[in-house]
Amino acid sequence: MGFTRVQIRQAVEHGLIERVARGLYTTKSANASEHNSLAQVSKLSPNARICLLSALKFHNLTSQNPHEVWIAIGRKDRKPAYTTPPIRVVRFSGNAYDQGLEDHVIEGVTVHVYSVAKTVVDLFRYRNKIGIDVAIEALREGWRERRFTIAEINRLAERCRIKSVMTPFLESILA
């Protein structure tokens, strides 16, 4: 916003603003949305993508509220070093990193979030880390609410090389 370091330091000392993280400040009276931590992470790590449990919560497909923001970074990208907000980093490569991205604006910040279908596919990819029950619940809820098509899931599952794992679960919800 064009403030100098001295002006920012003085504003912090006078209590007009507070430091959230290195280079990230907010006013004490700011109306933070429920997705405030996603906006903070996107501001601190512009190339990160919101994925897995955080994307599931963003798309309102779970009642769970993850205490960390799950982000995907490229295979060779440097892992972010900040601790606020807390993050959980997973590495995606190739098609898994680039497919199914949506851009949303939260509190004036562009946030890269994976689509509902891509999130469901990723949950099956990381079923040993997340839990197969979470992946199945997301698949059922997303299908029940018509948030994706089976063709879309199949296309993404094939590109992310997880189609053979997902096929029995897809057949069970269609039966």
N, C-alpha and C positions, 0 to 999 in steps of 0.2 A: 504493500500500500504506500510505499515511499517513505516510511519512517526510518530515521537513522538509528544506529545501535544505541546511541546515547538517549534518544527520545524513548526508545523501547525500555531501556533499563530504568529510566526515571518513571515511566508509567507503571512498571512492575513495583518499584519502590513505594510509589504513592497508592498502590492498590487498585489502580484503574483497570489493569489487565493482569492475567496470571499466565505463567508459563506452563504449558501442557507437556511439551517435549522440546528438544533442541530445534529452534526455528519455528515453533508452532505456539501461538498465543491465542487466548480467548478472553473475552470480557466476562466479568463475574455475573453479569445479568443476562448472558447469552441464553437463548432458548434452544437447548440441545435436543435434537430429535432422537428417536430410538436407534437410529443408524449413525449416530455421531462418531462412534469409533471407526466405522467403515470410512467415513470422510477423512478422519485423522490419518488413518493408515494410507489412504490414497494420496493424501497430501505429502506424507513423509516418504512414500515409496510409489512414485507415479507409474512404474512399470509393473507393479504387483497386480494380481487379479484376485478378486474375492472368490473363494471356492469352498467346496465341501459343506461343513456344518454352518458356516457363516452365510454362504449363498442360500442354503436351505432355509435358514431363518429369514433372510432378506425376502425370499419369495413366499414366505408364510406357509411353508409346507411342514413345519414342525412346531411343537410347543416348547421344545428344549431351547434354552438360551445359552449358547456356548460362552464360556468365560474368556476365551481367546478369539482373536480374529484370525480365521484360517485364510492364508494367502498362498497363491501359487506364483513361483518365480521360475525363470528359465533354468535349464540344467547347469549352465555355466555362470549364472548371475551370482553376484555377491549377496550373501544373506544379510538382511537389515540388522543393524546393531542396537536399535532403540528398544526400550523396555515398556514404554507407555505409548499407546495402549499395548497390552500383552498380545503377542502374535504366535501363531503356529505356522511354520513354513513347510510347504511340500514343493518338491521340484517336478515340473512337467517339462516334457520335451516334444518337439515336432508338432504333430497334429493335436496332441493332448493339450498343448499350451495355446494354440491359435484358434481352435474350433469353438464355436458356440458362445462367443463373447457378446455382451450387451453393455452399452454405456448408459449410466444413469447419473443424474445430477442430484447430489445430496448436500444441502447447505452450501450451494454454490461451487462444489467440488465435483469434477467428473470422476465417477467411480466405475471401474471395469469389473463387472460381475458376470459369471458364467450363467447361461440360460438355465431354465428348469430342467430341460432334457439333458443338457451337458452335466449338470450337477448330479442328476440321478445316475448317469453313466459313471461319473467319477466316484460316486459313493460305492458302486460295485467294484471299481478298480481298487479302492482303498478299503474294502470290506473287512480286511483283517485288522486294520488300524481303527476304523470307525465302528464297525459292528455290522454284521449282515442284517440284523433286525432293523436298523436305521435305514439301510438301503431299501429293504423290502417295503417298509412303511412309506418312504418317499415315493417309491414306484407306484404303490397302490393309491396314495393320496393324489399324486399328480395325474394319474389316469382317471380317477374318480372325478376330479375337478376339470378334466379336459384341458390340462395345461400343456400337453404335448401330444404328438401322434406316435403311433408305433413305428411308422416309417422314419420319423425323425430320430427316435431312440435307436433303431437298427442302424441307421446311417452313421450316427455318432459312435455307437458301440463298435461298429466295424472299423472305423477310422482310428479308434483308440485301442483296438485289438482286445476287446473284452466281450465280443458278441457271443462266443461259445459259452461263457459263464452266465450271461444274462438270458439266453434263450429259454431255459427251463422256467425262469421266473416270469418272463413275458408270457409264455404259454399258460402258466397257472392263473395269471390275472385275466387273461382273455377267455378262459374256460368258464 
